[in-house]
Amino acid sequence: MQPPQNSVLIVEDDHSSLLALKLRLEFHGWRTVTADSGESGLSRALVERPDVILLDLALPDVSGSATIRLFTRSPELRTIPVVVLSGSDAETHRQPSLDAGAVAYLQKPADVADVLSALQSARDGS
């Protein structure tokens, strides 16, 4: 019997970035679920219950910090760690993202090894 796969919800509105992340993470054994907005990400998370949420901050419907709070304040989802992967300026957005409840902040473009490490650390709670 194979061990269960780690699962990640990727919330990213840029289709090419979403597809690239999905393919890279699946290649490394992650089961992926995708959403292209904060609201659709919340809906998908409630249904799929991923191990980790990988979130872009520049979404069309809800601000990055508000999206993080949607996840971290939901009674059903608050135990799922949120990792931010964003092209937004890290100097400006890193601390507000962490204050809103994200467990890690990565700047785009990020090396796949760094993304995998952040996801695994978030999943393991370290």
N, CA, C and O of each residue as an XYZ file, in Angstrom:
504
protein
N       0.837     -1.182      0.000
C       0.000      0.000      0.000
C       0.883      1.247      0.000
O       1.830      1.343      0.780
N       0.568      2.202     -0.880
C       1.344      3.433     -0.967
C       0.909      4.406      0.121
O      -0.264      4.443      0.491
N       1.860      5.202      0.639
C       1.479      6.221      1.612
C       0.606      7.270      0.939
O       0.713      7.481     -0.269
N      -0.261      7.932      1.709
C      -1.106      8.963      1.100
C      -0.259     10.120      0.584
O       0.770     10.464      1.166
N      -0.711     10.712     -0.517
C      -0.015     11.865     -1.080
C      -0.287     13.100     -0.246
O      -1.345     13.242      0.367
N       0.693     13.990     -0.239
C       0.458     15.313      0.307
C      -0.432     16.047     -0.683
O      -0.306     15.855     -1.893
N      -1.327     16.885     -0.182
C      -2.200     17.639     -1.079
C      -2.027     19.137     -0.842
O      -1.838     19.592      0.286
N      -2.097     19.886     -1.941
C      -1.937     21.329     -1.884
C      -3.010     21.989     -2.739
O      -3.280     21.560     -3.861
N      -3.611     23.026     -2.199
C      -4.509     23.887     -2.960
C      -3.685     25.060     -3.449
O      -3.130     25.810     -2.646
N      -3.599     25.227     -4.770
C      -2.880     26.347     -5.372
C      -3.914     27.407     -5.741
O      -4.801     27.159     -6.558
N      -3.797     28.582     -5.140
C      -4.700     29.693     -5.446
C      -3.881     30.730     -6.210
O      -3.071     31.457     -5.636
N      -4.115     30.776     -7.516
C      -3.318     31.611     -8.425
C      -4.194     32.001     -9.608
O      -4.797     31.133    -10.239
N      -4.274     33.298     -9.919
C      -5.136     33.726    -11.019
C      -4.445     33.762    -12.379
O      -5.121     33.848    -13.405
N      -3.126     33.698    -12.409
C      -2.401     33.660    -13.671
C      -2.329     32.214    -14.168
O      -1.677     31.370    -13.553
N      -3.009     31.938    -15.289
C      -3.152     30.565    -15.763
C      -1.807     29.881    -16.021
O      -1.633     28.719    -15.653
N      -0.863     30.573    -16.640
C       0.423     29.938    -16.933
C       1.203     29.638    -15.650
O       1.835     28.586    -15.542
N       1.164     30.540    -14.693
C       1.824     30.279    -13.400
C       1.162     29.111    -12.681
O       1.838     28.260    -12.103
N      -0.165     29.079    -12.724
C      -0.916     27.999    -12.086
C      -0.549     26.655    -12.689
O      -0.288     25.696    -11.963
N      -0.529     26.581    -14.006
C      -0.207     25.327    -14.683
C       1.222     24.882    -14.387
O       1.470     23.701    -14.141
N       2.157     25.821    -14.409
C       3.556     25.482    -14.116
C       3.707     24.944    -12.698
O       4.385     23.939    -12.485
N       3.082     25.603    -11.731
C       3.143     25.130    -10.341
C       2.510     23.748    -10.211
O       3.072     22.852     -9.581
N       1.352     23.590    -10.805
C       0.629     22.317    -10.741
C       1.505     21.178    -11.278
O       1.647     20.143    -10.627
N       2.083     21.370    -12.453
C       2.899     20.319    -13.062
C       4.148     20.009    -12.237
O       4.503     18.844    -12.054
N       4.807     21.048    -11.743
C       6.029     20.832    -10.947
C       5.721     20.101     -9.635
O       6.438     19.179     -9.245
N       4.658     20.520     -8.970
C       4.328     19.891     -7.695
C       3.850     18.451     -7.894
O       4.197     17.569     -7.109
N       3.066     18.215     -8.925
C       2.627     16.845     -9.201
C       3.810     15.951     -9.555
O       3.839     14.782     -9.171
N       4.782     16.489    -10.282
C       5.987     15.735    -10.605
C       6.702     15.277     -9.335
O       7.308     14.206     -9.307
N       6.626     16.093     -8.292
C       7.282     15.775     -7.019
C       6.348     15.078     -6.032
O       6.643     15.020     -4.838
N       5.234     14.554     -6.514
C       4.390     13.700     -5.697
C       3.245     14.362     -4.961
O       2.553     13.697     -4.190
N       3.024     15.637     -5.169
C       1.923     16.323     -4.498
C       0.643     16.168     -5.310
O       0.676     16.246     -6.538
N      -0.461     15.955     -4.649
C      -1.773     16.003     -5.288
C      -2.207     17.456     -5.254
O      -2.180     18.083     -4.195
N      -2.607     18.002     -6.396
C      -2.954     19.416     -6.465
C      -4.434     19.631     -6.726
O      -5.093     18.854     -7.417
N      -4.928     20.712     -6.148
C      -6.257     21.235     -6.384
C      -6.020     22.709     -6.706
O      -5.133     23.328     -6.117
N      -6.788     23.278     -7.624
C      -6.513     24.647     -8.028
C      -7.739     25.540     -7.914
O      -8.881     25.082     -7.944
N      -7.459     26.832     -7.784
C      -8.492     27.866     -7.765
C      -7.862     29.138     -8.304
O      -6.654     29.344     -8.184
N      -8.699     30.003     -8.909
C      -8.160     31.220     -9.511
C      -8.606     32.507     -8.824
O      -8.411     33.599     -9.358
N      -9.207     32.378     -7.635
C      -9.603     33.559     -6.864
C      -9.674     33.191     -5.389
O      -9.663     32.012     -5.034
N      -9.745     34.196     -4.539
C      -9.850     33.946     -3.106
C     -11.121     33.202     -2.745
O     -11.084     32.243     -1.974
N     -12.248     33.639     -3.297
C     -13.532     33.001     -2.990
C     -13.577     31.559     -3.496
O     -14.034     30.669     -2.779
N     -13.101     31.316     -4.737
C     -13.110     29.942     -5.241
C     -12.115     29.088     -4.466
O     -12.330     27.889     -4.290
N     -11.020     29.703     -3.998
C     -10.070     28.979     -3.163
C     -10.693     28.544     -1.856
O     -10.472     27.424     -1.397
N     -11.469     29.425     -1.257
C     -12.156     29.083     -0.009
C     -13.129     27.928     -0.243
O     -13.174     26.984      0.545
N     -13.895     28.000     -1.311
C     -14.844     26.925     -1.622
C     -14.133     25.599     -1.855
O     -14.549     24.560     -1.342
N     -13.055     25.647     -2.634
C     -12.310     24.401     -2.916
C     -11.696     23.830     -1.647
O     -11.693     22.616     -1.444
N     -11.177     24.704     -0.795
C     -10.565     24.241      0.453
C     -11.589     23.560      1.350
O     -11.288     22.550      1.987
N     -12.792     24.107      1.401
C     -13.836     23.511      2.239
C     -14.225     22.123      1.756
O     -14.550     21.254      2.565
N     -14.197     21.906      0.452
C     -14.557     20.604     -0.113
C     -13.381     19.636     -0.059
O     -13.541     18.485      0.349
N     -12.195     20.097     -0.469
C     -11.033     19.217     -0.643
C     -10.207     18.992      0.622
O      -9.570     17.947      0.758
N     -10.204     19.945      1.543
C      -9.404     19.880      2.765
C      -7.940     19.509      2.483
O      -7.467     18.457      2.913
N      -7.229     20.384      1.755
C      -5.826     20.089      1.437
C      -4.951     20.143      2.680
O      -5.346     20.665      3.723
N      -3.755     19.590      2.540
C      -2.787     19.643      3.639
C      -2.189     21.038      3.790
O      -1.876     21.472      4.899
N      -2.033     21.740      2.660
C      -1.406     23.064      2.636
C      -2.097     23.898      1.555
O      -2.592     23.359      0.564
N      -2.125     25.213      1.757
C      -2.627     26.148      0.748
C      -1.456     26.990      0.276
O      -0.751     27.590      1.086
N      -1.246     27.036     -1.038
C      -0.210     27.865     -1.667
C      -0.927     29.020     -2.336
O      -1.686     28.819     -3.284
N      -0.691     30.227     -1.850
C      -1.514     31.380     -2.199
C      -0.728     32.516     -2.829
O       0.278     32.971     -2.286
N      -1.203     32.968     -3.987
C      -0.709     34.210     -4.576
C      -1.475     35.354     -3.918
O      -2.637     35.179     -3.550
N      -0.858     36.505     -3.764
C      -1.535     37.644     -3.132
C      -2.350     38.483     -4.100
O      -3.352     39.080     -3.708
N      -1.933     38.536     -5.359
C      -2.607     39.385     -6.346
C      -3.752     38.620     -6.986
O      -3.602     38.047     -8.066
N      -4.885     38.613     -6.320
C      -6.067     37.908     -6.809
C      -7.121     38.917     -7.235
O      -7.130     40.046     -6.745
N      -8.013     38.524     -8.146
C      -8.965     39.491     -8.700
C     -10.091     39.910     -7.763
O     -10.714     40.948     -7.989
N     -10.369     39.138     -6.725
C     -11.575     39.423     -5.944
C     -11.337     39.897     -4.514
O     -12.110     40.705     -4.000
N     -10.302     39.420     -3.876
C     -10.064     39.731     -2.462
C      -8.577     40.022     -2.284
O      -7.745     39.375     -2.921
N      -8.231     40.973     -1.439
C      -6.824     41.287     -1.204
C      -6.098     40.093     -0.588
O      -6.718     39.196     -0.016
N      -4.781     40.103     -0.718
C      -3.984     38.997     -0.208
C      -4.174     38.742      1.278
O      -4.423     37.608      1.686
N      -4.060     39.786      2.089
C      -4.223     39.608      3.538
C      -5.632     39.155      3.893
O      -5.816     38.331      4.788
N      -6.626     39.693      3.192
C      -8.012     39.276      3.446
C      -8.214     37.815      3.072
O      -8.939     37.093      3.757
N      -7.579     37.374      1.989
C      -7.695     35.976      1.583
C      -7.062     35.063      2.627
O      -7.620     34.020      2.966
N      -5.902     35.455      3.131
C      -5.259     34.659      4.184
C      -6.203     34.545      5.375
O      -6.384     33.461      5.930
N      -6.802     35.666      5.765
C      -7.722     35.653      6.907
C      -8.961     34.797      6.635
O      -9.492     34.180      7.559
N      -9.431     34.748      5.381
C     -10.557     33.861      5.046
C     -10.224     32.425      5.441
O     -11.058     31.709      5.995
N      -8.995     32.020      5.146
C      -8.581     30.658      5.466
C      -8.304     30.476      6.963
O      -8.773     29.513      7.570
N      -7.552     31.390      7.546
C      -7.100     31.182      8.920
C      -8.176     31.448      9.965
O      -8.042     31.019     11.111
N      -9.227     32.142      9.591
C     -10.304     32.406     10.545
C     -11.502     31.484     10.370
O     -12.429     31.509     11.180
N     -11.489     30.676      9.327
C     -12.572     29.719      9.111
C     -12.411     28.571     10.100
O     -11.345     27.957     10.146
N     -13.438     28.260     10.894
C     -13.312     27.153     11.849
C     -12.942     25.828     11.186
O     -12.245     25.006     11.781
N     -13.407     25.621      9.960
C     -13.134     24.371      9.259
C     -11.737     24.322      8.645
O     -11.216     23.238      8.378
N     -11.131     25.480      8.419
C      -9.878     25.527      7.660
C      -8.688     26.073      8.437
O      -7.563     26.024      7.941
N      -8.902     26.579      9.615
C      -7.825     27.309     10.308
C      -6.602     26.465     10.637
O      -5.537     27.017     10.911
N      -6.727     25.142     10.618
C      -5.561     24.301     10.887
C      -4.744     24.007      9.633
O      -3.683     23.388      9.717
N      -5.230     24.448      8.468
C      -4.492     24.230      7.219
C      -3.513     25.386      7.031
O      -3.934     26.539      6.931
N      -2.217     25.096      6.982
C      -1.243     26.185      6.838
C      -1.301     26.838      5.462
O      -1.551     26.181      4.452
N      -1.063     28.148      5.450
C      -1.049     28.942      4.217
C       0.382     29.400      3.951
O       1.017     30.033      4.795
N       0.877     29.064      2.754
C       2.183     29.521      2.289
C       1.925     30.507      1.156
O       1.223     30.185      0.197
N       2.484     31.695      1.263
C       2.319     32.710      0.225
C       3.450     32.566     -0.787
O       4.622     32.461     -0.426
N       3.071     32.563     -2.054
C       4.024     32.608     -3.167
C       3.562     33.746     -4.054
O       2.579     33.610     -4.782
N       4.263     34.868     -4.000
C       3.748     36.064     -4.641
C       4.829     36.864     -5.351
O       5.995     36.870     -4.957
N       4.402     37.530     -6.402
C       5.269     38.473     -7.088
C       5.231     39.839     -6.436
O       5.978     40.737     -6.826
N       4.366     40.005     -5.444
C       4.280     41.276     -4.718
C       5.573     41.527     -3.959
O       6.237     40.592     -3.512
N       5.912     42.767     -3.824
C       7.149     43.168     -3.160
C       7.238     42.584     -1.751
O       6.390     42.851     -0.899
N       8.265     41.793     -1.525
C       8.428     41.126     -0.230
C       8.610     42.121      0.909
O       8.119     41.892      2.014
N       9.315     43.229      0.650
C       9.537     44.222      1.699
C       8.215     44.784      2.223
O       8.080     45.082      3.409
N       7.258     44.920      1.333
C       5.965     45.497      1.682
C       4.973     44.461      2.192
O       4.186     44.753      3.092
N       4.998     43.251      1.629
C       3.920     42.293      1.866
C       4.262     41.105      2.760
O       3.356     40.421      3.236
N       5.548     40.842      3.000
C       5.925     39.672      3.808
C       5.339     39.744      5.226
O       4.624     38.835      5.649
N       5.636     40.804      5.944
C       5.184     40.882      7.334
C       3.665     40.944      7.466
O       3.114     40.255      8.324
N       2.955     41.745      6.646
C       1.495     41.710      6.731
C       0.912     40.320      6.438
O      -0.089     39.926      7.036
N       1.538     39.590      5.526
C       1.069     38.233      5.221
C       1.261     37.314      6.418
O       0.374     36.531      6.757
N       2.413     37.411      7.051
C       2.678     36.588      8.239
C       1.763     37.004      9.391
O       1.260     36.156     10.129
N       1.553     38.300      9.539
C       0.650     38.791     10.587
C      -0.782     38.325     10.366
O      -1.521     38.108     11.326
N      -1.178     38.169      9.105
C      -2.538     37.721      8.786
C      -2.711     36.219      8.998
O      -3.834     35.715      9.023
N      -1.585     35.502      9.151
C      -1.687     34.080      9.450
C      -0.925     33.140      8.542
O      -0.933     31.930      8.771
N      -0.263     33.659      7.513
C       0.555     32.788      6.661
C       1.725     32.242      7.475
O       2.219     32.904      8.387
N       2.160     31.033      7.139
C       3.288     30.431      7.858
C       4.614     30.654      7.142
O       5.679     30.466      7.729
N       4.551     31.058      5.862
C       5.770     31.330      5.097
C       5.435     32.259      3.946
O       4.292     32.329      3.494
N       6.460     32.977      3.475
C       6.302     33.902      2.353
C       7.459     33.663      1.394
O       8.624     33.783      1.774
N       7.138     33.326      0.157
C       8.141     33.147     -0.884
C       7.909     34.180     -1.975
O       6.768     34.490     -2.320
N       8.991     34.704     -2.509
C       8.934     35.710     -3.568
C       9.049     35.011     -4.925
O       9.910     34.153     -5.116
N       8.173     35.385     -5.870
C       8.291     34.886     -7.241
C       9.399     35.643     -7.951
O       9.590     36.828     -7.679
N      10.117     35.019     -8.830
C      10.068     33.592     -9.104
C      10.827     32.834     -8.024
O      11.913     33.245     -7.613
N      10.264     31.751     -7.576
C      10.896     30.941     -6.539
C      11.347     29.620     -7.132
O      10.677     29.050     -7.992
N      12.463     29.152     -6.672
C      12.979     27.850     -7.084
C      12.035     26.760     -6.582
O      11.533     26.843     -5.462
N      11.794     25.748     -7.397
C      10.873     24.681     -7.007
C      11.321     23.996     -5.712
O      10.482     23.563     -4.922
N      12.616     23.896     -5.493
C      13.111     23.286     -4.250
C      12.686     24.108     -3.035
O      12.344     23.547     -1.994
N      12.708     25.429     -3.165
C      12.272     26.291     -2.065
C      10.772     26.152     -1.814
O      10.332     26.128     -0.665
N       9.995     26.060     -2.882
C       8.547     25.877     -2.741
C       8.251     24.543     -2.067
O       7.447     24.479     -1.137
N       8.897     23.481     -2.535
C       8.691     22.160     -1.943
C       9.084     22.141     -0.467
O       8.386     21.557      0.361
N      10.193     22.776     -0.150
C      10.647     22.836      1.239
C       9.642     23.581      2.116
O       9.331     23.141      3.223
N       9.135     24.712      1.615
C       8.159     25.497      2.385
C       6.865     24.709      2.577
O       6.286     24.726      3.663
N       6.411     24.021      1.534
C       5.181     23.233      1.648
C       5.352     22.091      2.653
O       4.481     21.856      3.490
N       6.465     21.398      2.561
C       6.697     20.279      3.476
C       6.836     20.759      4.917
O       6.296     20.138      5.833
N       7.555     21.860      5.121
C       7.685     22.412      6.474
C       6.343     22.831      7.024
O       6.035     22.584      8.190
N       5.531     23.476      6.172
C       4.186     23.899      6.616
C       3.339     22.689      6.953
O       2.648     22.682      7.971
N       3.381     21.668      6.116
C       2.588     20.463      6.361
C       3.011     19.770      7.639
O       2.178     19.278      8.400
N       4.319     19.738      7.867
C       4.853     19.044      9.054
C       4.753     19.892     10.318
O       4.990     19.402     11.422
N       4.401     21.165     10.151
C       4.282     22.037     11.306
C       5.596     22.520     11.860
O       5.680     22.919     13.022
N       6.639     22.486     11.024
C       7.952     22.938     11.518
C       8.356     24.254     10.929
O       9.430     24.767     11.243
